[in-house]
Amino acid sequence: MNQGYSAYRTANVETADKGKLIIICYDVAIKHGHHVLEMENPRANLEQYVKHVYKMQDAVNELISALNMDVGEIAVNLYRLYDYMIYRLTQAVVKVEPDYVREITEMMTDLRSAWKVAIQNVKVAKVETPVTAHTAKTFAFNG
């Protein structure tokens, strides 16, 4: 059963468009943040705690690597925000501080909602109008 799910996940990621991949990164970070926040005693489960925080960092690093810095200010601001998230998650590991994970999980949840709307708006715009250079540049990620 686990092999089937793993194959499904791999196929889902390999066939996803950029917008879906962005949402997947957010989903991964949020899921692992919730795992951390559900722990009663992170220090007693330090290995699991660190594993989940590192998964969050991996997801944020994927978002950073997907940024198209040529887009301008929005990409720069996202980079700064993601960089801050990496910093806070690093501190969450060093200090074993779940409140830092809570902060980042809440930020990721809000950003995921915003990206979901933005991605939907881009899809609608593509259907309604041909893609122009301006429309393409509004999407802050390489694709």
Summary of the structure (lengths in Angstrom):
residues: 143
radius of gyration: 16.8
end to end distance: 33.4
largest distance: 55.7
contacts: 401
relative contact order: 0.15
helix: 82%
strand: 1%
